[in-house]
Every structure is written in C-alpha cells, then in structure tokens.
Amino acid sequence: MKILNSLTPYTLFGLTPQYEESKIVVLPVPYDSTTSYKAGARDGPHEIISASRTVEPYNEELDMDINDILVYTTDELAPDVNSPKAMSNRVEREVDVILQDKKIPIVLGGDHSISIGAVASVAKIEKNFTYLHFDAHSDSRDEYSGSKYSHACVVARVGELTNSHYSVGVRSIEKEGMKFFKTTLFRKDMHSMNLQEISDLILKNTNSKIYLSIDFDVLDPSQMPSTGTPEPDGLTFYELKEILKRVLSKREVIGMDFVELSPIPGLVYPNFLAAKLIYFAIGYAFNKRASV
C-alpha cells in the first residue's frame, strides 16, 4: 500500500540514497561539552537537518538538484562524555569508516572540538591538504579549561596533524595565538579587500586538497545570532557564500564540518540559513556545472 502525503525523511535535505551508492556521508554529532559561554550546540545537528528538509532541492544559481549529489545521512553519533579526548577519538573512528568506504565526510556539530577527530582521520590517508577554517575565533589555545581538546584548541591540535592550515574571518584571538597570525586572515584586514582579493589570498595559502571547517559564528550575529560565542563584525551570508564559490570550485574538498549552531527556541531563520549554506558549499564543491 502506498502512503500518501508522507513526511519528508529525517535526513539532510530529506535525501534517501543507499549508503553504497552515496558520494557524501553526513555524520551528525550532537556534542557540546567543551563550549565555554553558552551551551546548546548539541541541538545544532537536529535543527540543521529539520530545516534542510524544507530547502527546495533545485537551486537556480547552481542549476543543481541536490538529489543528484547522493548525500547519505547516518544516525546521530552518541556522545562519549568521559572526556573531550575520548569524544574526539569516537569521531575519528566513525570518520575512519566513511573514508575507508571511499566517501567524503560532512560532520555536523556540535561544538568545534569535533573537528579534531575528523581531521585526525583524514590525516591518516591524506598528507598534503589544508585545513581551511572560517571562524570568528582563532581556536589556537594549546589548552583551555584543563583540556587540549576544547573547541578553543582546534587549530592548535590540527597544526599537529597537518602542516597547512588557514583561518579566515578571525576577530577574537588571545595574545599567545598570535603566533598563528601568518596563517590567519583577520576580519579587520578583509574590510579593505574585495571578495575576489579575499578568495585569491585564500587560494594562495591553501593546497589543492582542502578540509573545510565552518564555525557559524564567522557570520555576523545580526544574521546568525544562534551561536554560543557570538562576535560582532562578522561576514554576511552573501560574502561567505561568494568566497566559498570562488575557492571551492578550484579545490578538491576531502571533508567538511559545520559547527557551533546553538539554536534559539522559536527563532528558526538561523537554522535555515545554516542548512542553505551547507547546500551551497556542497554545490560549489561537487556540482561541476556551477559557474564562478
């Protein structure tokens, strides 16, 4: 019997390809034990997936139907609350499986610490890639709140896994983190540059293969208030989208994560914005018809 008017499946964009045929695997990780201001990012994956089910599958800019990309969504990964390091190891093991099956991982956070495990897995099989990091914060502390695996330590840990990382949009950094300034494009400097100049600088500082990590607080809180550590003077959705368009079409994307959406009850627009940004990132990276 055919069920009429059934609800859209609870997967990213409501997509239901078989795992075996999929090109991309989405791993939702509802974990926020290392957040340092406002908790709530554990609810990010659920709200992104929920909002994504209302995104129109076809996009006129990309001339793309997301159904053609073959994106598979796993069940949510149960957090390991023993320690941030234990959780990082859990993410690493799950991403290991995705990569062993020759698929591209997209990890949905959760706080930014989930990046560490995902990148650790990628680094086992890829040696010359760049961790491209969009964030309001440098995330460059060696230790925070007694842990080296805090969301404030992501770039420090990634720097131990790959010799190439580049941060964009940073407008909050501790003094010690300034040792990373040569691999950081600060927001204050972006104001005097146009989008093409910004994109060219990112391309100049990245290898041909990249792992993309987007912390939603890189966006201005007027457009993205739903983060645990909002910072004023962020990028607009348009600016970030256009930068991604210029960069991702010229790089091989070997993994992505999208983190730190901390949903505000009753305020659904930021959740939809997050889902739409993920749609564009997938399109720019994997839709060969996309034009720049």
C-alpha positions as semicolon CSV with decimal commas, in nm:
position;residue;x (nm);y (nm);z (nm)
1;M;0,000;0,000;0,000
2;K;0,136;0,344;-0,091
3;I;0,119;0,600;0,186
4;L;0,011;0,938;0,055
5;N;0,134;1,272;0,186
6;S;0,407;1,117;0,400
7;L;0,654;1,344;0,578
8;T;0,996;1,418;0,432
9;P;1,252;1,170;0,569
10;Y;1,461;1,289;0,864
11;T;1,788;1,320;0,671
12;L;1,987;1,617;0,541
13;F;1,767;1,771;0,268
14;G;1,537;1,470;0,302
15;L;1,766;1,266;0,077
16;T;1,747;0,885;0,084
17;P;2,016;0,732;-0,138
18;Q;2,155;0,393;-0,046
19;Y;2,480;0,410;0,150
20;E;2,660;0,204;-0,112
21;E;2,580;0,448;-0,393
22;S;2,637;0,767;-0,195
23;K;2,924;1,003;-0,263
24;I;2,896;1,203;0,060
25;V;2,816;1,082;0,412
26;V;2,677;1,323;0,671
27;L;2,764;1,241;1,033
28;P;2,556;1,438;1,289
29;V;2,741;1,482;1,620
30;P;2,522;1,636;1,896
31;Y;2,805;1,719;2,136
32;D;2,886;2,046;2,313
33;S;3,068;1,953;2,631
34;T;3,359;2,191;2,563
35;T;3,153;2,507;2,500
36;S;3,282;2,799;2,702
37;Y;2,999;3,056;2,706
38;K;2,653;2,933;2,609
39;A;2,578;2,564;2,563
40;G;2,325;2,442;2,310
41;A;2,531;2,339;2,007
42;R;2,433;1,979;2,080
43;D;2,097;2,071;1,927
44;G;2,258;2,208;1,612
45;P;2,259;1,889;1,402
46;H;1,891;1,823;1,469
47;E;1,783;2,175;1,378
48;I;2,001;2,184;1,065
49;I;1,853;1,858;0,943
50;S;1,499;1,967;1,030
51;A;1,538;2,297;0,845
52;S;1,713;2,135;0,549
53;R;1,406;1,924;0,478
54;T;1,228;2,243;0,368
55;V;1,506;2,362;0,134
56;E;1,399;2,347;-0,229
57;P;1,604;2,063;-0,387
58;Y;1,668;2,262;-0,706
59;N;1,876;2,579;-0,695
60;E;1,871;2,815;-0,991
61;E;2,214;2,970;-0,925
62;L;2,385;2,633;-0,929
63;D;2,147;2,475;-1,179
64;M;2,160;2,182;-0,939
65;D;1,916;1,942;-0,780
66;I;2,063;1,819;-0,452
67;N;1,911;1,476;-0,523
68;D;2,177;1,431;-0,791
69;I;2,469;1,459;-0,546
70;L;2,387;1,140;-0,348
71;V;2,419;1,254;0,013
72;Y;2,361;0,988;0,281
73;T;2,286;1,081;0,644
74;T;2,382;0,848;0,930
75;D;2,214;0,828;1,267
76;E;2,334;1,079;1,525
77;L;2,659;0,980;1,693
78;A;2,610;0,922;2,066
79;P;2,848;1,146;2,266
80;D;3,125;0,999;2,478
81;V;3,107;1,203;2,797
82;N;3,419;1,055;2,956
83;S;3,638;1,337;2,823
84;P;3,678;1,564;2,520
85;K;3,969;1,346;2,405
86;A;3,751;1,034;2,426
87;M;3,486;1,209;2,217
88;S;3,746;1,316;1,963
89;N;3,857;0,955;1,935
90;R;3,497;0,845;1,880
91;V;3,452;1,091;1,594
92;E;3,783;0,978;1,447
93;R;3,675;0,613;1,444
94;E;3,345;0,695;1,273
95;V;3,511;0,909;1,008
96;D;3,765;0,629;0,955
97;V;3,480;0,406;0,838
98;I;3,346;0,671;0,598
99;L;3,689;0,727;0,445
100;Q;3,763;0,355;0,423
101;D;3,445;0,324;0,218
102;K;3,586;0,594;-0,012
103;K;3,322;0,853;0,069
104;I;3,354;1,218;0,167
105;P;3,258;1,302;0,527
106;I;3,048;1,601;0,627
107;V;3,032;1,630;1,005
108;L;2,756;1,837;1,166
109;G;2,828;1,976;1,512
110;G;2,807;2,023;1,787
111;D;3,092;2,232;1,919
112;H;3,408;2,285;1,719
113;S;3,608;2,022;1,906
114;I;3,457;1,757;1,677
115;S;3,687;1,888;1,403
116;I;3,989;1,740;1,577
117;G;3,877;1,379;1,543
118;A;3,758;1,425;1,186
119;V;4,086;1,583;1,075
120;A;4,285;1,316;1,261
121;S;4,109;1,056;1,049
122;V;4,165;1,244;0,723
123;A;4,534;1,294;0,807
124;K;4,587;0,917;0,811
125;I;4,529;0,895;0,437
126;E;4,595;1,248;0,309
127;K;4,933;1,412;0,367
128;N;4,920;1,734;0,166
129;F;4,592;1,902;0,248
130;T;4,495;2,232;0,404
131;Y;4,255;2,274;0,694
132;L;4,057;2,579;0,578
133;H;3,891;2,729;0,884
134;F;3,622;3,000;0,883
135;D;3,570;3,126;1,237
136;A;3,530;3,438;1,449
137;H;3,786;3,292;1,688
138;S;4,141;3,171;1,632
139;D;4,081;2,847;1,828
140;S;4,457;2,843;1,878
141;R;4,496;2,787;2,253
142;D;4,709;2,489;2,345
143;E;4,481;2,416;2,640
144;Y;4,153;2,556;2,766
145;S;3,959;2,470;3,081
146;G;4,201;2,188;3,151
147;S;4,169;2,019;2,812
148;K;4,377;2,017;2,496
149;Y;4,066;1,902;2,308
150;S;3,845;2,203;2,378
151;H;3,669;2,391;2,099
152;A;3,920;2,669;2,175
153;C;4,213;2,439;2,084
154;V;4,110;2,311;1,741
155;V;4,372;2,490;1,531
156;A;4,647;2,404;1,780
157;R;4,561;2,033;1,752
158;V;4,510;2,046;1,376
159;G;4,853;2,204;1,347
160;E;4,993;1,880;1,489
161;L;4,811;1,678;1,222
162;T;4,880;1,879;0,906
163;N;5,144;2,135;0,817
164;S;4,891;2,350;0,632
165;H;4,603;2,538;0,790
166;Y;4,448;2,875;0,717
167;S;4,190;3,067;0,921
168;V;3,955;3,329;0,778
169;G;3,733;3,589;0,944
170;V;3,903;3,587;1,285
171;R;3,823;3,879;1,513
172;S;3,895;3,730;1,854
173;I;4,236;3,592;1,946
174;E;4,442;3,554;2,262
175;K;4,793;3,700;2,268
176;E;4,963;3,360;2,255
177;G;4,759;3,271;1,947
178;M;4,923;3,550;1,751
179;K;5,198;3,301;1,665
180;F;4,946;3,176;1,406
181;F;4,898;3,522;1,251
182;K;5,078;3,428;0,929
183;T;4,814;3,163;0,867
184;T;4,523;3,387;0,963
185;L;4,321;3,636;0,758
186;F;4,179;3,870;1,019
187;R;3,838;4,025;0,967
188;K;3,982;4,375;1,015
189;D;4,202;4,325;0,709
190;M;3,918;4,188;0,498
191;H;3,736;4,521;0,510
192;S;3,986;4,677;0,269
193;M;3,964;4,386;0,024
194;N;3,702;4,287;-0,229
195;L;3,566;3,934;-0,244
196;Q;3,792;3,832;-0,533
197;E;4,102;3,956;-0,349
198;I;3,998;3,764;-0,037
199;S;3,939;3,449;-0,238
200;D;4,269;3,482;-0,424
201;L;4,454;3,515;-0,093
202;I;4,284;3,202;0,041
203;L;4,375;3,011;-0,275
204;K;4,734;3,132;-0,243
205;N;4,753;2,993;0,111
206;T;4,589;2,655;0,056
207;N;4,693;2,330;-0,108
208;S;4,499;2,168;-0,389
209;K;4,313;1,946;-0,140
210;I;4,126;2,106;0,149
211;Y;3,924;2,007;0,452
212;L;3,665;2,281;0,504
213;S;3,555;2,376;0,856
214;I;3,291;2,644;0,909
215;D;3,204;2,773;1,253
216;F;2,876;2,959;1,211
217;D;2,999;3,238;1,437
218;V;3,217;3,358;1,148
219;L;2,890;3,517;1,033
220;D;2,770;3,845;1,178
221;P;2,535;3,793;1,475
222;S;2,279;4,016;1,307
223;Q;2,232;3,730;1,059
224;M;2,349;3,441;1,274
225;P;2,262;3,507;1,640
226;S;2,236;3,135;1,718
227;T;2,591;3,065;1,832
228;G;2,740;3,003;2,172
229;T;3,009;3,271;2,138
230;P;2,884;3,545;1,902
231;E;3,126;3,817;1,793
232;P;3,029;4,147;1,624
233;D;3,155;4,247;1,279
234;G;3,123;3,912;1,107
235;L;3,081;3,816;0,743
236;T;2,740;3,831;0,582
237;F;2,582;3,521;0,433
238;Y;2,639;3,666;0,087
239;E;3,008;3,736;0,150
240;L;3,075;3,387;0,284
241;K;2,877;3,222;0,006
242;E;3,064;3,415;-0,264
243;I;3,403;3,337;-0,111
244;L;3,314;2,967;-0,099
245;K;3,203;2,984;-0,463
246;R;3,540;3,116;-0,574
247;V;3,750;2,887;-0,354
248;L;3,573;2,551;-0,356
249;S;3,538;2,535;-0,732
250;K;3,918;2,545;-0,754
251;R;3,999;2,297;-0,479
252;E;3,937;1,927;-0,415
253;V;3,730;1,905;-0,099
254;I;3,812;1,590;0,100
255;G;3,594;1,662;0,403
256;M;3,383;1,928;0,570
257;D;3,235;2,016;0,904
258;F;2,981;2,277;1,008
259;V;2,974;2,358;1,377
260;E;2,856;2,575;1,665
261;L;2,495;2,636;1,564
262;S;2,330;2,685;1,903
263;P;1,958;2,710;1,821
264;I;1,740;2,972;1,990
265;P;1,390;2,836;2,062
266;G;1,133;3,000;1,836
267;L;1,395;3,161;1,608
268;V;1,413;2,935;1,305
269;Y;1,576;3,161;1,044
270;P;1,936;3,092;1,155
271;N;1,872;2,717;1,130
272;F;1,751;2,756;0,772
273;L;2,047;2,983;0,693
274;A;2,283;2,712;0,818
275;A;2,113;2,447;0,604
276;K;2,120;2,672;0,297
277;L;2,490;2,748;0,345
278;I;2,563;2,375;0,358
279;Y;2,361;2,332;0,037
280;F;2,575;2,595;-0,137
281;A;2,901;2,452;-0,002
282;I;2,811;2,107;-0,134
283;G;2,711;2,259;-0,467
284;Y;3,027;2,464;-0,511
285;A;3,246;2,168;-0,417
286;F;3,076;1,885;-0,604
287;N;2,846;2,028;-0,872
288;K;3,065;2,062;-1,179
289;R;2,803;2,275;-1,355
290;A;2,846;2,555;-1,102
291;S;2,998;2,866;-1,257
292;V;3,216;3,133;-1,096
